[in-house]
């Protein structure tokens, strides 16, 4: 049978909602039984683990008091699906590496980085980054709708924030505070009401005290208005920008791959310059739909340029 230490570890990982560690320990128990000659028990444990993997994510029940503030997703995205700058990719890989080996780090009294502020223009990859990190770690993604928190629950926002941070302990996952500007604005701004300052102070307190195993992302389109006190509470700040010429080519190639006709990318890249990752992706999807509906096999340079121009025209 399992050792006392293994049973203890199984219980700890269960109550922490750490399915990855629970699975790892269960397989250790199976291997232990196999070495002792208990092949039937080892096979049964292995079979249960395999069935649990096929079953996907469990159904998560949210506290009814905040169920309309938090959206839950089960992403399958990976970082390889994204076109990121080397700096952004390196920082994200470091987050994943530290999270997967957090037990080793914590033995030395250190904490893995898991509170990260994402800054950049709309459409540059902040939200999809949170989704990809959740997919890499096989964790659910919880998106906290900050705008709704500030409008619908004005007067009790601190209480709702407390409930969300409590949920991070019981429901391990990746938490994205989108539209973070809603509470992250500088406390000294003249047009900020007292309630907003109280909410920000509460958030500062909650994020500093948080000791869960969840990853927290804050996403802002304008880092200049974020209160400087928040910077110290985050382990890292990742800045996103619109794609450069090389990244534009990589993004289009990734999205369209075998549907692209052979042509020079120069005109396409020049047309796409200034657009965000999201807008370029949308232009690629528009071109792909046009090819499908007209029963063509490849996307021409002319068609792709037209779709990119259409996207740019939206801002004219």
C-alpha positions in Angstrom: 0.0 0.0 0.0 1.0 3.7 -0.3 3.4 5.0 2.3 2.2 7.4 5.0 4.1 10.2 3.3 2.5 9.5 -0.1 -1.0 9.5 1.5 -0.2 12.8 3.2 1.0 14.3 -0.1 -2.1 13.0 -1.9 -4.4 14.7 0.6 -2.4 18.0 0.4 -2.6 18.1 -3.4 -6.3 17.3 -3.3 -7.2 20.0 -0.9 -5.0 22.5 -2.8 -6.8 21.5 -6.0 -3.4 20.6 -7.5 -4.4 17.9 -10.0 -0.9 17.9 -11.6 0.8 16.9 -8.4 -2.0 14.6 -7.4 -1.5 12.7 -10.6 2.2 12.5 -10.2 1.9 11.1 -6.7 -0.7 8.6 -7.8 1.7 7.3 -10.4 4.4 7.0 -7.8 2.1 4.9 -5.7 1.4 2.7 -8.8 5.1 2.2 -9.4 5.6 1.4 -5.7 3.0 -1.3 -5.8 4.4 -2.7 -9.0 7.9 -3.0 -7.4 6.3 -5.0 -4.5 4.7 -7.4 -7.0 1.1 -6.0 -6.6 0.7 -5.7 -10.4 -3.1 -5.7 -10.4 -3.3 -2.8 -8.0 -0.7 -0.9 -9.9 -2.6 -1.5 -13.2 -5.9 -0.3 -11.6 -4.3 2.9 -10.3 -2.7 3.6 -13.7 -6.0 3.0 -15.4 -7.8 5.4 -13.1 -5.2 8.1 -13.8 -5.5 7.6 -17.6 -9.3 7.8 -17.4 -9.1 11.1 -15.4 -6.9 12.6 -18.1 -9.4 11.7 -20.8 -12.2 13.3 -18.8 -10.7 16.8 -19.1 -11.3 19.5 -16.6 -13.8 19.0 -13.8 -16.9 21.1 -13.6 -16.2 24.1 -11.4 -18.9 25.7 -9.3 -18.4 29.3 -8.5 -19.6 31.1 -5.5 -23.1 32.5 -6.5 -22.2 35.9 -5.0 -19.5 36.4 -7.7 -20.6 34.0 -10.5 -21.6 37.0 -12.7 -18.2 38.6 -12.2 -16.0 35.7 -13.2 -16.0 33.8 -16.5 -14.4 30.4 -16.6 -12.6 28.9 -19.6 -10.7 25.7 -20.2 -8.0 26.7 -22.7 -6.0 24.4 -24.9 -3.8 27.2 -26.2 0.0 26.9 -26.1 2.7 29.6 -26.2 3.9 28.1 -29.5 0.6 29.2 -30.9 1.5 32.8 -30.3 3.9 35.2 -32.0 5.8 36.9 -29.3 9.0 39.0 -29.0 12.0 37.2 -27.5 11.7 39.3 -24.3 8.1 38.4 -23.7 8.5 34.8 -24.5 11.5 34.4 -22.2 9.6 36.0 -19.3 6.6 33.7 -19.9 8.9 30.6 -20.1 10.4 31.6 -16.8 7.0 31.9 -15.2 6.1 28.4 -16.4 9.5 26.9 -15.3 9.3 28.4 -11.8 5.6 27.3 -11.4 6.3 23.7 -12.4 9.2 23.5 -10.0 7.7 25.7 -7.2 8.2 23.0 -4.6 12.0 23.1 -5.2 12.0 26.9 -5.0 9.9 27.0 -1.8 12.2 24.7 0.0 14.7 27.5 0.1 12.2 30.1 1.4 11.6 31.6 -2.1 8.4 32.1 -4.0 7.8 31.5 -7.7 6.8 34.5 -9.7 3.0 34.2 -10.2 1.7 37.8 -10.0 2.3 39.5 -13.3 1.2 42.8 -14.9 0.6 42.7 -18.6 0.9 46.1 -20.4 0.2 47.0 -24.0 -2.1 48.3 -26.6 -5.4 46.4 -27.3 -4.9 43.4 -29.5 -1.2 42.9 -28.8 -1.7 39.5 -27.0 -2.3 40.2 -23.3 -5.5 38.1 -22.9 -4.4 35.3 -25.2 -1.2 35.1 -23.1 -3.2 34.3 -20.0 -5.1 31.7 -21.9 -1.9 30.1 -23.2 -0.3 30.0 -19.8 -3.4 28.3 -18.5 -3.3 25.8 -21.4 0.4 25.1 -20.8 -0.3 24.3 -17.1 -3.6 22.5 -17.7 -5.3 25.0 -15.4 -8.7 26.7 -15.8 -8.7 30.4 -16.8 -10.8 32.7 -14.6 -11.4 36.1 -16.2 -12.5 38.8 -13.7 -14.6 41.4 -15.3 -13.4 44.6 -13.6 -15.7 47.0 -15.5 -18.7 45.1 -14.2 -17.2 45.0 -10.7 -16.9 48.8 -10.6 -20.3 49.6 -12.1 -22.7 47.0 -10.7 -21.2 46.6 -7.3 -20.0 50.1 -6.4 -20.1 50.2 -2.7 -19.3 46.6 -2.1 -16.4 46.1 -4.5 -13.9 45.4 -1.7 -16.1 42.5 -0.4 -16.4 41.1 -3.9 -12.6 41.3 -4.3 -12.1 39.5 -1.1 -14.4 36.7 -2.3 -12.4 36.4 -5.6 -9.1 36.2 -3.7 -10.6 33.6 -1.4 -11.5 31.6 -4.5 -7.9 31.6 -5.6 -7.1 29.4 -2.7 -9.9 26.8 -3.2 -9.9 27.0 -7.0 -6.3 26.9 -8.3 -6.0 28.4 -11.7 -4.9 31.4 -13.8 -6.8 34.6 -12.8 -6.9 37.4 -15.3 -8.0 40.9 -14.0 -8.9 42.3 -17.4 -9.4 46.1 -17.9 -7.2 46.5 -14.8 -7.2 50.3 -15.4 -10.7 50.3 -13.7 -9.2 49.9 -10.3 -5.5 50.5 -11.0 -5.6 54.3 -11.6 -3.4 56.5 -9.5 -4.9 57.2 -6.1 -3.9 60.9 -6.4 -5.9 61.6 -9.6 -8.3 64.4 -8.9 -11.2 62.8 -10.7 -11.1 59.6 -8.7 -13.8 59.2 -6.0 -13.2 58.0 -2.5 -14.7 54.6 -3.3 -12.2 54.0 -6.1 -9.3 54.8 -3.7 -10.7 52.3 -1.2 -11.0 49.6 -3.8 -7.4 50.1 -4.9 -6.2 50.0 -1.4 -8.1 46.8 -0.8 -6.6 45.2 -3.9 -3.1 46.2 -2.8 -3.7 44.5 0.5 -5.3 41.4 -1.0 -2.6 40.8 -3.6 0.2 41.3 -1.1 -1.4 38.9 1.4 -2.2 36.3 -1.2 -0.4 33.0 -0.6 -2.4 30.8 -3.0 -1.0 28.5 -5.7 -2.9 30.4 -8.4 -1.3 32.7 -11.1 -2.6 36.3 -11.2 -2.4 38.4 -14.3 -3.5 42.1 -14.4 -3.9 43.5 -17.9 -3.8 47.2 -18.7 -3.9 49.2 -22.0 -2.3 52.2 -20.3 0.4 51.6 -17.8 1.0 55.3 -17.3 -2.2 55.7 -15.2 -1.5 52.7 -13.0 -0.7 53.5 -9.4 3.0 53.0 -8.8 2.2 51.2 -5.6 0.9 48.3 -7.7 4.2 47.8 -9.4 5.8 46.6 -6.1 3.1 44.0 -5.6 3.7 42.3 -8.9 6.6 39.9 -9.4 7.1 41.0 -13.0 5.8 43.5 -15.6 5.6 42.3 -19.2 5.3 45.0 -22.0 3.6 44.2 -25.3 3.9 46.1 -28.5 2.6 45.9 -32.1 4.4 43.3 -34.2 7.6 44.2 -36.1 8.1 43.2 -39.7 9.6 39.8 -38.9 6.8 39.0 -36.4 4.1 40.1 -39.0 5.5 37.5 -41.5 5.6 34.8 -38.8 2.1 35.6 -37.7 0.6 35.5 -41.2 2.5 32.3 -42.0 1.3 30.7 -38.8 -2.3 31.6 -39.4 -2.5 30.8 -43.1 0.3 28.3 -43.7 -0.6 26.0 -46.7 -3.3 28.4 -48.0 -0.8 31.0 -49.0 0.2 31.4 -52.7 3.9 32.0 -53.4 4.6 35.7 -53.4 6.9 38.4 -52.0 6.0 39.3 -48.5 7.3 42.9 -48.7 4.1 44.6 -49.9 2.0 42.5 -47.4 4.3 43.4 -44.5 4.3 47.1 -45.4 0.5 47.1 -45.6 0.2 45.3 -42.2 2.6 47.6 -40.3 0.9 49.5 -37.5 -1.8 46.8 -37.0 -2.0 44.8 -33.8 -1.6 41.0 -33.6 -5.4 40.8 -33.3 -6.2 42.9 -36.3 -3.7 41.0 -38.5 -5.2 37.7 -37.3 -8.7 39.0 -38.2 -7.5 40.0 -41.7 -6.0 36.5 -42.2 -9.4 35.0 -41.1 -11.2 37.3 -43.5 -9.0 36.2 -46.4 -9.4 32.6 -45.5 -13.2 32.8 -45.4 -13.2 34.6 -48.8 -11.1 31.7 -50.3 -13.4 29.1 -48.8 -16.6 30.8 -50.1 -15.2 31.3 -53.6 -13.9 27.7 -53.8 -10.3 28.8 -54.4 -7.3 26.9 -53.1 -4.9 29.6 -52.2 -4.9 33.2 -50.8 -3.3 35.6 -53.3 -1.1 38.6 -52.3 -3.8 40.9 -53.7 -6.6 39.4 -51.5 -4.5 39.5 -48.4 -3.4 43.1 -48.9 -7.1 44.1 -49.5 -8.1 42.5 -46.2 -5.3 44.2 -44.3 -6.3 47.6 -45.9 -9.9 47.0 -44.9 -8.8 46.5 -41.3 -6.7 49.7 -41.4 -9.7 51.6 -42.9 -11.5 51.0 -39.6 -9.2 53.5 -37.9 -9.3 56.1 -40.7 
